[in-house]
Amino acid sequence: MHSLVSHVDPFIGVDGNANCLPGPYLPHSIVRLGPDTKYPQKSSGYDSAQPIVRFTHTHVSGTGGGGRYGNVGVTPFVGPLKICTEEYDKTDEQAGAGYYTVTLVPAKIRVELTSTPRVGRHVYHFPVGVAANLQIDTGAVIQVPEPEPKEFAYPVGGYLEVISPNEVIGRCDLRGGWGHIYPYSVFFFLRSSQAIQKTLLANNSGVVVETDIVEGIQSRGALSFGEAEEVSLDVGVSFVSVAQARASVERESLGRTFQDVRRHAEATWESWLRRIRVHGGTDDHKKLFYTSMTRLLCMPTDLGFDDENPYWRSDVRHYTDYYCLWDSVRNANSLISLFAPELEAAMLMSLLDVADHIGWLPDAWIAGHSAQIQGGSSADILFCEAALKGIEGIDYTKALRQMRKNAESESPDPFYFGRHLAEYRDRGFLTTNVPKSCVSRHIEYAYQDWCIGRLAEHLGDAKTAATFYESSQKLWNLWREDIRCFAPKRPDGKWVASFDQDSCLPDSWYDPYFYEGTGRQWSFCTHHDFAGLVARHGGAKAFVEHLDAFFRDGRYHSKEFMVHVPYLYIYAGRPDKASRRAHECLRKYFRATRDGLSDNEDMGCQSAWFMCSAMGLYPVMGQDLYLLTSPLFERTEIRLGRTDHCLVIEAPGAEEGRFIQSASLDGRPLDRAWIRHEEIKDGATLRLELSETPTAWGATTPPPSPLEIPRRRDNADVPCREPNA
C-alpha cells in the first residue's frame, strides 16, 4: 500500500506570506522543532533566503503578527570552545513528515531532526578530526521586524545547569509575542549520547562563569564533545517543570534510535493521513492535499490533562496556541469535525474549561491568556455547528450559557473578552465610537447572535431562540442600500460621509471600519442570510453579475473572511460558476512550492480551503451544510471519525471535468448543490458525473438561508422573500 506521508512536503509555504514551519512536529505536539534563520525573522522563524543561526523546539506555524516561541536554542559549531553567534548557509536541505535535515556550510555539519510529542531528537554529524561543539541558548526567541511594542518577544530570565556529563537542564522565561505581553516559561531536559568533555557558561553580558550553573536573561552554555563525529540529543520540553521534561524523554525516546523515532513520527502521520484517501489528481495536487492536512493538525497545542497544564488542575484536556478561532472557524474546524469529531469535541471542551476558569470564552488562547478578539466570539459559531452535526462529548448547555454571556454581559475589556455591547444592544449597531473594525464586528456579532439562537432552539429553549433570532436581524442595520454595501455610522446615527467601500488602511489590522479588508469585501459575510444578500442586489441574476465583477476586478483574494465567496454563486442558482471560481482559486492561490500559499496559513484555514475545495465538499461555518463543486480527485474516501463509516466521493474524469452534470447520493438522484451533515454522517456515497462545459445542474434549489427577513413596519425598501423550500 502506497505511503501517504511520501506526499508531504514541509517546504510548501515556508516563504512569502504563509510563514509555515519546515521542521518536524506531530499532531498538536508541544515540540515543534525547526531551524531559525537570521534576524529579521518570520513568525515561523524560517526564511529560505537567510542563513541558519540555531535550531529551536517551540514554534507557531502559518501565523502573522509578532514573534513567539523559538525557545531552547541549539547551535552546532566546530573549533575552539566559545560563546558563539554562528551563521550558516544551507545545502542539501530536505524535509518530510516528522523529519528535517540540512548541511551547514562552511562547517560541513550535517543536521538531522525528528520529534515525539514532547521531545526533540537531534543528530549532528561533524567532520572528522575537528572539535564537536554545541551551544545551548535559554534566551532564544523569535523576533519579527517592527512588531507592535506589546508584541515584541524577549527573554526576561532563566537558568542553565550542567548536572552530569550527559545532562543539561534549564528554564527559559520570556514575554511578548502576538496576542498579549504576559510572561511564560519553558523548561527543558537535555540528554546527550556523548559525554560532555568541557563546558563554558556565560550570562547575557557574555561574562563566563566558572560554575556548572548560570542564571540570567540569556543564559548560554557551550558544550564540547571532543572530536566526536556524531552527537545525538534528546531534548524534552515542558511548560510545567524540568521533572516533566525529563519524564517525557524517559517515556518517549529513551533507548530508541534516531531512525526508531523518525519511523514512529512517520507512522503517526500516516495513521492520521489515512483518514482521508484521495485517488487521481496530479502529484502536485496530492502534495498540496497531504501537506495541508499536516498543517491543519499542527495547532493548537495539546497539553494533555494535569501533566502539562501549568495554569490550573482540571480533568479536561487542555489546548493552547489557538492562533486563532477567527481563522480556523471559517472551514478548518468543520473539516476536523468530519474526519475527527472526537478531536473537535476535545478542543471545544477545552474552551469551555478555559471559560470556567477565566469567566469568558476566548477567541485566541495563547500561553495562559486570552489574546485579542478580531471580530467577536468565534467559539459561538463552533458550538452551534457541533450541536447541529450531533458531535458528542460537549456540554452544550454550558456552552449556551457562556455564549449568552458574550451577548448579554458587559465585558471588562472587549479587546480580549466578550463584546462592545452597549451600542450594539441599545442602538442595534456599532458606531464609530468603537475605534477598530466597528462594521465588521457588527456583522460578526449578528451571525453569532443567530448561532446562539440556533443552539438555544436545538436545546429546546424557544424563548432564548426567539430573542437571538430577532437580534441577529441587526445585521442589516449597517447596510447602505444606495451603494449595496455595509458601511459605518457615526454616534448620531448618520452615515460616515467620507466612506470608501474599496479602501482600508494600509495596515488593515487597524482599519476603523473593517478588519483586514474593505467594505465591499466584507459585504459578502452574511452567513445567516445569503438569500437576503442576493435579494438586496436585485435578485439572482444581478447578484451573479455582482460576483462576476468582484472577481473580474481583482477584489477577491484568499483572506480568511472571504474564502467562502466563490461558493456564493450556488445561492444564486449558478453552481457551475462556483465550480469555475473554485478551480481558478485552487490554481491561483495554491502551488507546491516554497512560496506556494498566498497568505498566512492561519491555523488550518488556507489548508482546509484547499482540501475541501479539492474534494468538492465545502462547509458553511456554523451550520450543517456542505456546498458541492467539481473536485480535483476522481475518488475521495473520508473516514468519519473512529468509526468504520466512510463518505465516498466519486467523480470519474475529474482531471478534465470542471462542472457537475448530475449527482446521486447513495444511488438516489441529487438535484441540488448542497447536502446536510445528517445525510452523510453514517457514511454515504456521493457520485458526481462531470462535464467539460457548464451545465444547469443544481440551479433550481439554492441552499437554505436561515434568517427570514420580515416585512419592515416602516416600509423601508428592504425586500421580502418567501421562505426557502
N, C-alpha and C positions, 0 to 999 in steps of 0.2 A: 504494500500500500504506500502510495507516494506521500512523503513527508510534507506537511503544510508549512512547517517552520522554514523550509527552504525558500519560500516566497517572501519571507520577512527581510526587509532592507532598512535597518535603522537610520541610514543616512538620508532617506527621503524626508525632506522638510527640515533639515537641520539649519539651512541658510535662508536668506530672505527674511520674511516676517513671521515664519511659522514657529521658530525657536524650539524645535524638537531636540530631545536628548538622544545622542547616538550610542551611549553606553548601556550596559546591561542592567536590567531590573526584572522583577517578576510581577504578576498582577497585584496591584495595590501594596507593593512591598515598601518597607521603611527604607531599605537601602536601594538607592538609585545611583549606581556608580557610573562615573564617566570622566572624560578629560575636560579640564578647564583651560581655556586659552587666555592669552594675554589681555589685560585691560586695554580698552573698554570691552566689557563682556556683554553677551546677550543674557537674557534671563535664564537660559539653559546652561550657561557657562561656556558654550562652544561656538566657534566660528571657523569654518574651513580655511579661511584666508589667514588666520592668526596662528602663531606658534603656541605649543602647549607649555603650560607652566606647572601643572600638577594634576593629580587625579584625586577627586573627592567623592564622598559617599552619599551625600544627600542632595537631591536636585528636584526642581519642578521641571516640567516639560510642556512646551507649547503655550506658555503664558506670555502676556505682556507685562508692562509695569516694572516696578523696581525689583532689584535682585533679592533673592532669599536663598538660604542654604548654600550649597557648595562647601560643606564643612568636613573637617578631619582630612586635611590635605596630605598627600604623599607625593614626593618628588624624588625620582632616582637620579643619581649623578655618580661620576667617576672621579678618581684623583684624590687629592688631599681632603681630609675631613674639614668641613666648613659649614657655616650657616649660609645657605646659598639662595640665589634667586635665578635659577637656570631657566632658559627658554630654549625650546627645541622645535625644529621643523619636523614635519611628519612625512613618513614614507611607508609604503606597504600597509596602509590603513584599511582595515576590514572590520565588518561587524555582522552579527546575525542575532537571532533571538537568544538573549541571555549571554552574549559574548561580544567582546571588543578586543582588537589587537592593533598595535601600531609599532613602528620602529622609530625611535627618536634619534635624530641626527643633529650634529655630527657625532654624538657619543656612541652611536650604534647599539643602543639599549633597546631590546625588543620587549614589549609590554603585552601581557595578556590579562584580561579582566573577565570575571564572571561573578555570579552572586547567588545567594539564597535570599529569603525574605528579609533577613536582618543581618546578614554577613556579606562583606565584600571579599572576594578571593582574588589576590593579585599574584602574578608570577613575573619577575623581572629577570631577563636573560642578559647578562653582562658580557662584554668581550673578554677574551682570555687574557690573563696577566695584568688586569687593572684592579684597583681598589673599588669594590662594590659598595655603594653608599645609598642611604635613603634619608630624606628629611621628612619629619612629621610636623605639621603646622596646625596648631589648635585655633589659630586666628583666621584660617582660610574662610572666605565668604565671597559670594558672587556680588559684583558691583557693576550695575549697568551705568552708562553715561548719563549724567544730568537728570537723575530722578527727582521727584518731589522730595523736599528735605526730609519729610517723615518716612519716605520710602528708602532712604539711603541705609544700606546694611553695613554693620561694622561690629567688630568684636568688642566686648566690654570686660572680659575676664576669662579665667580658666586656669588649667594647670596641665602639666605633662610629667609623668613619673615613669622611670625605668625600674621595674620591680623584680626582674630576673634577666638572665642572659637571653631569653627569648620572648619577653613580655613587656609591653608598654601600656600604660593606662592613662586616661586623662578626661578632661571635660572642656568643652568649648561653650562660653557664654556669649551670646550675641543679641543684637536687637536691630529693628528696622526691617525693611522689605515691604513688598506690596501689601496693602491692606491695613497695617497697623504698626505702631512703633514699639510694642511691648517686647520684653526680652524673652528668650527661650534658651535652653541648654541642651547640648548634645554630648552624651557620654560615649566613650569608646574603650574597647579592649583589643589590643593588637598582639597576635602571636606570630612569630617568625619561624620558618623552617630551619634557618641557620642561626647559630649563636651570634649575638652582638659582641664584637671584639673591642669596640671603643665607642664612646658617646661624647657628644658635645651639645650642651644645653644652653639656650640663650633666651632672654626676655625680649620684650618689644623694642628696647633700646639697643639690642644687639649685644648686651653685656653677657658674657659667658659666665656661667655659674659652675662651681666645682662639685656640686652635689648630684644626686640622682633624681632630683625633682626641681622643676622650675614653675613659678606661678606668675600670672600676669595677663595682660590684654592679648598678647600674641606670643604665647609660649611655643618655642620650637626646639626640636631635638634632631641632631644629625647622628645617624647610626652607621657605623662601619661594620661590614661583614667580611673584611679581608679581601682576598681575591676570589671570592665565591662567584661561580659562573651563573648560578641561579639562586634567587631568593624568593621564597613564597611567603605570602602574608595572608592571615585571616584577620579581618578587622570587623568585630562586632560593634553595632551601633545601637544605642538606646536613648530614649528621651527621659528615662527614669533613673538609671544608675549604672555604674561600672559593673556591678554584680549582674545586672540584667544583660549587659553587653557580653560579658564572659559566658553567661549561661547560653546565649544564642550561639556563640562559637562552639561550645561543647555539644550543643544539641544538633546544630545544623551542618557543621563542616568538619568537626574533629575526626581524624582518621580517614578522611576522604581525599582522593587525589584531585588535582585541578580538573582532570577530564571527568571524574565522577560528578563533581559539582556542575560542570558545564552540561553534561548529559542530562542531569536532573532538571536543570533550568530549561533545556530544550523540551524535555518530556512534559514539564509543567505547561509550557506554552502550547505544545502540541495538543494536550488534552483540552485546553480552552478553545483553540482554533477549530478543533473538530466539532464544536457545537454548531458551526456554520460551514457547510461544504459547498463550494461553487465549482461548476463544470463549464467548460467553454471559456470564451473571452480570450484576450491576449495575455501574454506573460506579464506585461506591464499592468494590466487590469488586476491580475492575481496579486502581484507585488503590492499594488496600492491597497487592495482589499485587506490582505492579511497583515500588512504593516499598520494599516489603520486600526485593525482590531487590537493590536498590541498597544496602540496609543489610547484607544477607548478604555482600556483596562489599566492604564498607568496610574491615574489618580482618581479618587482621593487615596490617602494612605491608611492602611488597616493597622491600627494599634492593638487589635485584639480586645480582650476584656480588661481585667485589672492589671495584667502584667506589664503592658506598655502604655497605659493611660496615665500621664503624670498629673492630670487635672483633678480627678476625683475617682472614687471607687464606685463601680457600677457593675451590674450583671448584664449590661447591654454592650455589645461590641462597639468599639469607638473608632470612628474615621475622622481624619483631619485632612488638611490641604484640599478643601473644596475650592477650586480656583476656576470658575465659581458656578453655583447653580444657575445663575443668569445665563451662562453659556450652555451648560450641559442640558438644561431643561428643554432646549429647542428640539432635540432629537436623540441625544446620547442616552438619557435615562429611559426613553421609550424603547430604544433598541435593546438595552440591557434588560428591560422588563420582559422582552420577548424571549431571549435565549438564556437569561439568568435571573428569573424573578426572585429567587431566594437572595441574590446579591442586592437587588434593588430594595427588597424589604429590609435587609440589614442596614443599608445606608440610610433609609428613611427613619428607621427606628433610632439610629444614632442621632439624627437631627432632633428627634423628639426628646432624647436623653439630654442633649445639649440644652434644649428649651427648658427642661425640668430644672437644670442647674443655673442657667443664666436668666431665665424668665422669658426669653424670646427665641423664635425660630431664626437661625442665622441664614443669610443668603450666601455668605462666604465664611468659612470657619477654618482658621489657619493658626497653628501653634497656640492653641488655647484661647483664642479671642475671635470675636466677630470682626470681619473686615467690611469695607464699605458696601452699602447696598446700591446697586446700579439701577434698580427700577422697581423696587417693591420686594415682596417675599415670594421668590420663585418656588419655594417649598410648597406653597399653597397649590400651585399647579400640579406638582408631582403627587401630592396626596390625593387630589381629586382623580387624577389619571389612574393611579394604582388601585383605587377603590373601584372605579368603573371597569377595570380589567380583572378584578377579582383576585388581586395579589394577596396572599395570606401572610399572616405573621406581623401585621401592622395594627397598632391601636388607633383606629380611625376616629373613635370618639375623642381621644386625647388630641389627635391631630386637628379635628374641627374646633376644639376649644382654643388651641394655640392660633389657628388661622383667624378665628373671630377676634382674638386679642389684637392681632395686627391691624384689624379694620375698625376696632371699637375703643381701643385704649390709647391714650396719649403716650407717645414714645419719649423717653428721657433724652434720646439722641437719634433722630431719624437718619443720620448719616450711617449708623450701624444697626439700628433696630427699628422695626415697625414702619410707620408711615408719617409723612407730613399730613396729619389727619384733619386739622381743624377746617381748613379751606375746602378740602375735598368733601368732608362730611356736611358742612354748613352751606357752602356756596354751590356744591355739585361739580366743582372743577378746581384744579390747582392754578394759581395765578403766578405772575412773575415775582411775587413775594418769595417763592421758592427759588433760591439762587442758581440751581443747577437742574437741567433736564426737566423742567416743570411739565411740559406737554407729554413727553414720552413716559414719565412717571404716571401721569394721569391715565394714559392709555393702558398701562400695565396694571394699575390699581383696578381699573374696571374689569379686566379679564380675571384678575384674582378674586374680585367680588363674585363673578359668575362661578368660579371654581368652588368658592365657599358655599354658595347656594346649591350647586350640584352635589357636593358631598353631603350637605345637610339633607337634601332630598333623598339621596341614596340611603342615609341613615334613618329616614322616616321623620325628620324634623321639618314639617311643612312650613311652619311659621318662619323659621330662620331662612329656609329656602326662598320663600316669597320676598322677604326683606332684602336679601342679597341679589336675587334676580333683578329686583327693581333698581337697586343701587348700581348694578352692572350696566344699566342703560345710560348712566352718566357718560359713558364712552363718547357719545355724540355731542356732548355739551361743548367740546372744543373743536367741532367740525365747522369749517367755513365753507358754506355751500357755494359761494361765488368763485372760489379757487379749487374747490373739491379737495380739501386738504385739512388736516388737523393744524391748528395754529394757536399761538399764545394769546392770553387775555391779561390785561392789567387788573390790579385790585378793584378798579371801578367798574369792571365787567366789560370794558371796551377792548376791541382787538388791538394788538400792537401794530401801529401803522407802518413801521419800517420792516415788517417781517418779510423775509425772502424764503420761499419754500425750498429753494435749491441751494441754500448756503448754510454753512455752520462754521464754527470757529476752527482754525487750523488744528488746534488741539481739541479734537471733538469730544474728549472725555469731559471737558468743562464748558461745553456749549450751554447757554442758559435755557434753551428750549428743548433740544433733542439730544439724546445720548449717542455718541459715535455715529451720527448720521444726520440727514436733512429731514425736513418736514415731509417732503414728497416721498422719501424712502420709508419713513415711519408710518405713513398713511395707509400702508398695506397690513398693519398689525391689528386687525380687528377679529381676533381668533374666534370669539363667540358670536360674531355677526358678519361673516364674509358675505352672506346673501345681502345684508344691509349695505355693505360696501358696493357690491355690484349694482344695487338699486340706485344708490346715490350718484353713481356715474352714468345713470341713464339707461341701465339695463345691460344684458349680457353682451350684445354686440359692441356697445360703446365701451364697456369695461375691457373687452378683449383689445380694442383699439388703444385704450389707455396703457394696458400692459405692453402691447407691441411697441408703443412709443417709448415707454420706460426702458425696455431692453435696447431698442434701437439707438437711443440717445446715450447709452453707456452709463445709465444711472444705477443699474444693478451691479453689486459686487457681493462677495461672499461673506459679508459681515453677519454676525450671529442673528441679529434681529430680522434679517432679510432672507435667510436661507429657505424659507417656505414659499417665497414669492413665485418661483417658476411653477409651482403646483396650483396657484390660484386660477389658472385657466380652467381647471376642472370644475370650479364653482360657477364658471360662466359657460359651461357646456362645450368646452374645447379641450378634451383630454389629449387630442392629437398634438395641440400646441404645447401642452405641458410636457409631453414626451420629447418634443423637439427642443424645448428650452432646457430640460434636464440634461439631455445629451450634449448640448452646447456647453453647459456649465461643467459637466464632467470633463470635457476636453480642455476647456479654458483654464480651469482653476486647479486641476489635479494632474500632475506629471510625476513619473517615477524617477525624480532627480533630486539633488540636494536642495534646490530652490523650488521644488515642485508644488508647494502649497502657497496660496496667495495671501493668506492672513494667519494670525495666531491660530494654532490648532485648538487651544482653549478647551481642555478637559473633555475631549471627545467630540466636540461639536462639528468640526470640519471632518473628522474621521467618520462619524456616524452619517453625515450628509453623503459622503462618498459611498459608504457601504449600503445605506438604504436606497439611494438613487441607483446604484449599480444592480441591486436586487429587484428594483421596480416596485418597492413597497415602502412608501414614505409616511411616517406617523404625523398626526396632528397633536401637538403638545397639549396635555391636559384633558384630552378626550380619548375615546376608544376607537378612533378611526384611523385607517391607513388608506392613503391615496395611491392609485396604481398608474404606473407608466411602464414603458417597454424597458426591460433590463439589459444589462451587458452580457449576462451569462445565460446559457441555454438551460441550465438546471441549477437550482439552489435548494439545499436541504438545511433547514433550521431546526435544530433540536430544541424543543420547548422546555427549557429548564432541566431538572434532574428526572425527567420522565422519559418514556420510550416514544412519546408523541413527536411527530415532526410536521412542520409546514414545508411542503414541497412546492416550489415554483418552477413550472416547466415553460420554456419559451424557445421552441425549436427555431433555428435560424436567427438567433438573437444578434449574430455578428452583422447581419445585413438588414434585418427588420428593425425599423425605428418607430413603428406605430402599431398599436394594438388593433387587430381586425375583429377579433372575437375573443371571448373568455368563458371559462367554465370553472366552477368551484365544486369539487368532488363530483364531477360529471354533469352537474346541472348548469345550464346556460347562465351567464352573469352579464347583464347589460349595463352595468354601472362601473365607474372608475374608482370605486371605493368599497371597502369591506370593514366590518366591525370585528373587534377582537373576539367577541363571542363566537364568531363563525370559524375561527381558526385555532382557538385556544386548546382544543383537544386533538389537534392535528388535522391537516387538510391538504388537498392537492389543488393548487391554483394553476390552471393551464391557460397560457396566453398564446393565441395564434397571431403572428406578426405579419406586417406588410411593409414594403419599402416605400409606400406612398400613404399620405394621410387618409384616414377613414373617419366615419361618423360614429364609430362605436362609443358608447357611454355618454353621448351628448345630451340625452333627454332626461337623465336622472342625476342632478347635481347632489353633492354630499349634503347631509343635514347641517344646518347652520343654527346653533342652539337658541340664540336670542331672537324672539319675535318682537318687532317694533310696533308698539301700539299707536293708533292714530292720535296725534297730538291734539289736546283740547284747545290749544291756542291757534290751531290751523296753520302753524308754521309749515313751510314746504319741506317736510320730511316725508318721503314716500312710504306708503304702506305696502305690504306684500302678504300674500297668503302663506300659511304655514307650509313648511316642506312636507312632501309626501313621506 
